[in-house]
């Protein structure tokens, strides 16, 4: 259970002012919707405008000292802030590792400095996967993911050591909205699940006991809003599915069932134990005879799944006082389908492919029983 501290926040007007980073990111839009109208929201943004008339925008650069502002501008910005919510992060693992660390660690330190000048509590959006450190071999093979996890771990420690009240929040994989499936940007894992729908993933790292913890963005945003509205100013919170997490096999089955809306059910990916991934699969993929397009695809999926799957469930704070509501498996399954529907409607999804009527879908399933796809043949060759 998280240790909770509550206190009355200093306010600068009728509504407390929240300074939000990452307003254009995956969680940003959901956070804005959740925090209004109880809070006045000011968004720090770099290149991409938030473009929401309900909020105030302020151009700044997290990679620069004092956000690239003069000392006077930095001080004036801090003077109007009651709460700092730092949700921005470098999540593109293709970036150079040093740049990822600079964005996630130095950016956090800069926002902590602003919170100190403001005398404001600091809410830090971390990740549950700090509990999933990569093995030395994985760190060498996937330096971007390793830098991301290490920088988020270091940023958490910076929050603990800062002279301001700090709240650390650890969401797992953030899905789109639980009702509409919509999300500001498609996550890498969503694209990987889309590839399963298309039958493009013959093998995947994992096993029958592997779990993939995913939580809808509105559930995460609700927990953050409740923490703020409840006056919480300290503690560490796991915004995860916890014991209700979906097994990897359940996620795959949902993807295959969704694919039947558009045609025959793809052959399920063959799950490869993690030790075999390093010993056999990745060396084969990295060899000169493997097609480059398939190499990039499998390396990306292997990296994502090595980070995002676990044998044991995370702890979860959802449903505890001032921390949103807990989720259940059936809700997560339905949210996953909504996410796949949103993915299918986007470019690169299933646009242009007609959905089958129920009778046609049944016929496609019967045909799939007697048909072995080319991807399935590749799976056996890779796993042999």
C-alpha positions as CSV (number, residue, x, y, z in Angstrom):
1,X,0.0,0.0,0.0
2,X,1.4,3.4,-0.8
3,X,2.3,5.8,1.9
4,X,-0.1,8.8,1.5
5,X,0.5,12.4,2.6
6,X,-2.2,15.0,2.2
7,X,-2.1,18.7,2.7
8,X,-3.9,21.8,1.6
9,X,-2.3,23.1,-1.7
10,X,-1.4,26.8,-2.0
11,X,-3.7,28.3,-4.6
12,X,-3.3,31.4,-6.8
13,X,-6.9,31.9,-7.6
14,X,-10.4,30.4,-7.6
15,X,-9.0,27.2,-9.1
16,X,-5.6,25.7,-8.4
17,X,-3.3,26.0,-11.4
18,X,-1.7,22.8,-12.7
19,X,1.4,23.1,-14.9
20,X,1.3,20.1,-17.2
21,X,4.1,18.7,-19.4
22,X,3.4,16.2,-22.1
23,X,0.0,17.7,-23.0
24,X,0.3,16.5,-26.6
25,X,1.4,13.0,-25.6
26,X,-0.4,9.7,-25.2
27,X,-1.8,10.6,-21.7
28,X,-1.8,14.4,-22.1
29,X,-5.3,14.8,-23.7
30,X,-6.9,12.4,-21.2
31,X,-5.2,14.3,-18.3
32,X,-6.5,17.7,-19.6
33,X,-10.1,16.3,-19.9
34,X,-9.8,14.9,-16.4
35,X,-8.4,17.9,-14.7
36,X,-10.8,20.4,-16.1
37,X,-12.9,22.1,-14.7
38,X,-11.5,21.6,-11.2
39,X,-8.1,23.0,-12.2
40,X,-6.8,25.7,-14.4
41,X,-4.3,23.9,-16.7
42,X,-1.2,25.5,-18.2
43,X,0.6,23.3,-20.7
44,X,4.3,23.5,-21.4
45,X,4.9,22.5,-25.0
46,X,7.9,22.4,-27.4
47,X,7.1,22.2,-31.1
48,X,3.6,20.7,-31.3
49,X,0.8,23.0,-30.1
50,X,-1.7,21.5,-27.7
51,X,-4.4,23.5,-29.6
52,X,-7.1,23.3,-26.9
53,X,-9.0,26.5,-26.2
54,X,-9.6,25.3,-22.6
55,X,-6.0,25.5,-21.6
56,X,-3.2,28.0,-21.6
57,X,0.0,27.1,-23.6
58,X,3.6,28.1,-22.9
59,X,6.4,27.3,-25.3
60,X,9.5,25.9,-23.5
61,X,12.2,23.3,-24.0
62,X,12.7,20.6,-21.3
63,X,16.1,19.9,-22.7
64,X,17.4,23.4,-21.8
65,X,18.3,24.9,-18.4
66,X,15.3,26.8,-17.0
67,X,13.3,25.5,-20.0
68,X,15.2,27.8,-22.3
69,X,13.7,30.8,-20.5
70,X,15.4,33.8,-18.8
71,X,15.7,33.6,-15.1
72,X,13.0,36.3,-14.8
73,X,10.6,34.4,-17.1
74,X,11.2,31.2,-15.2
75,X,10.5,32.9,-11.9
76,X,7.3,34.5,-13.2
77,X,6.1,31.2,-14.6
78,X,6.7,29.5,-11.2
79,X,4.8,32.2,-9.4
80,X,1.5,31.3,-11.0
81,X,1.7,27.5,-10.4
82,X,0.1,25.5,-7.6
83,X,0.8,21.9,-8.8
84,X,3.4,20.5,-11.3
85,X,2.4,17.4,-13.2
86,X,5.3,16.2,-15.2
87,X,4.0,13.7,-17.8
88,X,6.5,14.4,-20.7
89,X,9.1,11.8,-21.5
90,X,11.3,10.5,-24.3
91,X,9.7,7.2,-25.2
92,X,11.2,6.6,-28.7
93,X,13.7,3.9,-28.1
94,X,15.3,4.6,-31.5
95,X,16.8,7.8,-30.1
96,X,20.4,7.9,-29.1
97,X,20.6,6.6,-25.4
98,X,22.3,9.7,-24.1
99,X,19.5,11.8,-25.6
100,X,16.9,9.7,-23.9
101,X,18.6,10.0,-20.5
102,X,19.0,13.8,-20.9
103,X,15.3,14.2,-21.8
104,X,14.0,12.0,-19.0
105,X,16.4,12.8,-16.2
106,X,17.5,16.4,-16.8
107,X,14.0,17.3,-17.9
108,X,12.7,16.0,-14.6
109,X,15.3,17.9,-12.6
110,X,14.4,21.1,-14.4
111,X,10.7,20.7,-13.5
112,X,11.6,19.9,-9.9
113,X,13.5,23.2,-9.8
114,X,10.4,25.0,-11.1
115,X,8.3,23.2,-8.5
116,X,10.7,24.3,-5.7
117,X,10.5,27.9,-6.9
118,X,6.7,27.6,-6.9
119,X,6.5,25.9,-3.6
120,X,4.3,23.4,-5.4
121,X,3.9,19.6,-5.0
122,X,5.4,17.6,-7.9
123,X,3.5,14.8,-9.6
124,X,5.8,12.6,-11.6
125,X,4.6,10.2,-14.3
126,X,7.0,7.3,-14.3
127,X,6.4,3.7,-15.6
128,X,5.6,0.4,-13.9
129,X,8.3,-1.2,-16.0
130,X,11.0,0.3,-13.8
131,X,10.3,-3.0,-12.1
132,X,11.3,-4.9,-15.3
133,X,15.1,-4.2,-15.6
134,X,16.7,-5.7,-18.7
135,X,19.4,-8.3,-18.3
136,X,23.0,-7.3,-19.4
137,X,22.6,-9.1,-22.7
138,X,19.3,-7.3,-23.4
139,X,20.8,-4.0,-22.5
140,X,23.5,-4.4,-25.2
141,X,21.1,-5.6,-27.8
142,X,18.4,-2.9,-27.0
143,X,20.2,0.2,-25.8
144,X,17.2,2.5,-26.4
145,X,14.9,0.5,-24.1
146,X,17.7,0.1,-21.6
147,X,18.3,3.9,-21.5
148,X,14.6,4.6,-21.2
149,X,14.2,2.3,-18.1
150,X,17.4,3.5,-16.5
151,X,16.5,7.1,-17.0
152,X,13.0,6.6,-15.5
153,X,14.5,4.9,-12.5
154,X,17.0,7.7,-12.0
155,X,14.2,10.3,-12.4
156,X,12.2,8.6,-9.6
157,X,15.2,8.9,-7.3
158,X,15.6,12.6,-8.2
159,X,12.0,13.1,-7.1
160,X,12.5,11.3,-3.8
161,X,15.6,13.5,-3.1
162,X,14.0,16.8,-4.1
163,X,13.1,19.4,-1.5
164,X,9.5,19.5,-2.6
165,X,6.6,17.1,-1.9
166,X,6.6,14.4,-4.6
167,X,4.1,11.9,-5.9
168,X,5.4,9.1,-8.2
169,X,2.9,7.4,-10.4
170,X,3.7,4.2,-12.4
171,X,1.3,3.3,-15.2
172,X,1.8,0.2,-17.2
173,X,1.2,0.2,-20.9
174,X,-1.4,2.9,-21.6
175,X,-4.1,2.0,-24.0
176,X,-6.6,4.3,-25.7
177,X,-9.9,5.4,-24.1
178,X,-11.8,2.5,-22.6
179,X,-15.0,3.5,-24.5
180,X,-13.8,4.9,-27.8
181,X,-10.4,3.3,-28.0
182,X,-9.0,6.7,-29.3
183,X,-5.5,7.7,-28.3
184,X,-3.3,10.7,-29.2
185,X,-0.6,8.5,-30.8
186,X,-0.4,4.8,-31.5
187,X,1.9,3.1,-29.1
188,X,4.5,0.6,-30.3
189,X,2.6,-2.3,-28.6
190,X,-0.6,-1.3,-30.4
191,X,1.2,-1.6,-33.7
192,X,2.5,-5.0,-32.7
193,X,-1.0,-6.2,-31.8
194,X,-2.2,-4.8,-35.2
195,X,0.5,-6.9,-36.9
196,X,-0.9,-10.0,-35.1
197,X,-4.3,-9.1,-36.6
198,X,-2.8,-8.9,-40.0
199,X,-1.1,-12.3,-39.5
200,X,2.4,-10.7,-39.8
201,X,3.9,-12.1,-36.6
202,X,4.8,-15.8,-36.9
203,X,6.7,-15.9,-33.6
204,X,6.8,-13.8,-30.4
205,X,8.9,-13.9,-27.2
206,X,6.9,-15.2,-24.3
207,X,5.3,-18.2,-22.8
208,X,1.9,-19.5,-21.4
209,X,2.5,-17.7,-18.1
210,X,3.5,-14.3,-19.6
211,X,1.4,-11.3,-18.8
212,X,1.0,-8.0,-20.5
213,X,-0.3,-5.3,-18.2
214,X,-2.3,-2.6,-20.1
215,X,-4.6,0.1,-18.6
216,X,-6.9,2.5,-20.5
217,X,-5.8,6.1,-20.6
218,X,-9.0,7.4,-18.9
219,X,-8.5,5.0,-16.0
220,X,-5.0,6.4,-15.5
221,X,-6.1,10.0,-15.8
222,X,-8.9,9.4,-13.3
223,X,-6.4,8.1,-10.8
224,X,-4.2,11.1,-11.3
225,X,-7.1,13.5,-11.0
226,X,-8.3,11.8,-7.8
227,X,-4.9,12.1,-6.2
228,X,-4.8,15.8,-7.0
229,X,-8.4,16.5,-5.9
230,X,-7.8,14.5,-2.7
231,X,-4.9,16.8,-1.7
232,X,-2.3,13.9,-1.9
233,X,1.2,15.3,-1.9
234,X,3.4,12.2,-1.3
235,X,3.6,8.5,-2.0
236,X,4.2,6.0,-4.9
237,X,1.3,4.6,-6.8
238,X,1.1,1.7,-9.3
239,X,-1.5,2.5,-11.9
240,X,-1.7,-1.1,-13.3
241,X,-4.2,-3.9,-13.8
242,X,-2.6,-5.8,-11.0
243,X,-4.0,-9.3,-10.5
244,X,-6.6,-8.7,-13.3
245,X,-3.8,-8.4,-15.9
246,X,-4.3,-10.3,-19.2
247,X,-2.1,-13.2,-20.1
248,X,-0.2,-12.8,-23.3
249,X,-2.2,-15.7,-24.8
250,X,-5.5,-13.9,-24.0
251,X,-4.2,-10.8,-25.7
252,X,-3.3,-12.8,-28.8
253,X,-6.7,-14.6,-28.8
254,X,-8.4,-11.2,-28.8
255,X,-6.4,-10.1,-31.7
256,X,-7.1,-13.2,-33.7
257,X,-10.8,-13.0,-33.0
258,X,-10.8,-9.4,-34.1
259,X,-9.1,-10.4,-37.4
260,X,-12.0,-12.6,-38.2
261,X,-14.1,-9.5,-38.8
262,X,-12.1,-9.0,-42.0
263,X,-11.4,-12.5,-43.2
264,X,-9.9,-15.8,-42.1
265,X,-8.4,-16.2,-38.7
266,X,-4.6,-15.8,-38.9
267,X,-2.3,-18.5,-37.7
268,X,-1.4,-17.7,-34.0
269,X,2.1,-16.6,-33.4
270,X,4.3,-19.3,-31.9
271,X,5.6,-18.3,-28.4
272,X,9.3,-18.7,-28.0
273,X,10.8,-18.9,-24.5
274,X,13.0,-15.9,-23.6
275,X,16.2,-17.9,-23.4
276,X,15.6,-19.2,-26.9
277,X,15.0,-15.7,-28.2
278,X,18.5,-14.7,-27.2
279,X,20.2,-18.0,-28.1
280,X,18.5,-18.8,-31.4
281,X,15.9,-16.3,-32.7
282,X,17.7,-13.0,-32.5
283,X,21.0,-14.3,-33.9
284,X,19.1,-15.8,-36.8
285,X,17.2,-12.6,-37.4
286,X,20.5,-10.6,-37.3
287,X,22.1,-12.9,-39.9
288,X,22.8,-11.8,-43.5
289,X,20.2,-14.1,-45.1
290,X,17.2,-12.7,-43.2
291,X,15.1,-10.0,-45.2
292,X,15.7,-6.5,-43.8
293,X,12.0,-5.7,-43.5
294,X,11.3,-8.8,-41.4
295,X,14.5,-8.2,-39.3
296,X,13.3,-4.7,-38.3
297,X,9.8,-5.9,-37.5
298,X,10.9,-8.8,-35.3
299,X,13.6,-6.8,-33.5
300,X,11.0,-4.1,-32.7
301,X,8.5,-6.6,-31.4
302,X,11.1,-8.5,-29.5
303,X,12.3,-5.3,-27.8
304,X,8.7,-4.3,-26.8
305,X,7.7,-7.7,-25.5
306,X,10.9,-8.2,-23.5
307,X,10.1,-5.0,-21.7
308,X,6.3,-5.2,-21.5
309,X,5.7,-8.8,-20.4
310,X,6.1,-10.3,-16.9
311,X,5.7,-13.6,-15.3
312,X,4.1,-12.1,-12.1
313,X,1.5,-9.4,-11.9
314,X,2.4,-5.9,-10.7
315,X,1.2,-4.4,-7.5
316,X,-1.8,-2.1,-8.1
317,X,-2.9,1.0,-6.3
318,X,-6.0,1.5,-8.4
319,X,-9.1,1.5,-6.2
320,X,-7.3,2.6,-3.0
321,X,-8.2,5.9,-1.4
322,X,-7.8,8.9,-3.7
323,X,-6.5,6.7,-6.6
324,X,-9.3,6.0,-9.1
325,X,-10.9,2.7,-9.5
326,X,-9.7,-0.8,-10.0
327,X,-10.2,-2.6,-13.3
328,X,-11.3,-6.2,-14.1
329,X,-10.3,-8.6,-16.8
330,X,-13.5,-8.4,-18.8
331,X,-13.2,-4.6,-18.9
332,X,-9.7,-4.9,-20.1
333,X,-10.7,-7.3,-22.9
334,X,-13.4,-4.9,-24.0
335,X,-11.0,-2.0,-23.9
336,X,-8.5,-3.9,-26.0
337,X,-11.1,-4.5,-28.7
338,X,-12.0,-0.8,-28.7
339,X,-8.3,0.0,-29.1
340,X,-8.1,-2.5,-32.1
341,X,-11.1,-0.8,-33.6
342,X,-9.5,2.6,-33.3
343,X,-6.2,1.2,-34.8
344,X,-8.1,-0.5,-37.7
345,X,-9.7,2.9,-38.6
346,X,-6.4,4.7,-38.9
347,X,-3.9,4.7,-41.8
348,X,-1.9,1.5,-41.6
349,X,-4.8,-0.3,-40.0
350,X,-7.6,-2.1,-41.8
351,X,-9.0,0.9,-43.7
352,X,-10.1,-0.2,-47.1
353,X,-10.8,-3.8,-46.0
354,X,-14.4,-4.6,-45.9
355,X,-15.8,-6.2,-42.8
356,X,-17.3,-9.6,-43.3
357,X,-21.0,-10.3,-42.6
358,X,-21.5,-13.1,-39.9
359,X,-22.1,-15.8,-42.5
360,X,-19.0,-14.8,-44.4
361,X,-16.9,-14.7,-41.3
362,X,-18.0,-18.3,-40.4
363,X,-17.0,-19.5,-43.8
364,X,-13.6,-17.8,-43.5
365,X,-13.1,-19.6,-40.2
366,X,-13.8,-23.0,-41.8
367,X,-11.4,-22.2,-44.6
368,X,-8.7,-21.3,-42.1
369,X,-8.8,-24.7,-40.5
370,X,-7.6,-26.3,-43.8
371,X,-5.1,-23.6,-44.7
372,X,-1.6,-23.1,-43.5
373,X,-0.3,-19.6,-44.1
374,X,3.2,-18.6,-45.3
375,X,3.8,-16.9,-41.9
376,X,3.1,-20.1,-40.1
377,X,5.7,-21.9,-42.2
378,X,8.2,-19.2,-41.3
379,X,7.3,-19.7,-37.6
380,X,8.2,-23.3,-37.7
381,X,11.5,-22.7,-39.5
382,X,12.5,-19.9,-37.0
383,X,11.6,-22.0,-34.0
384,X,13.2,-25.2,-35.2
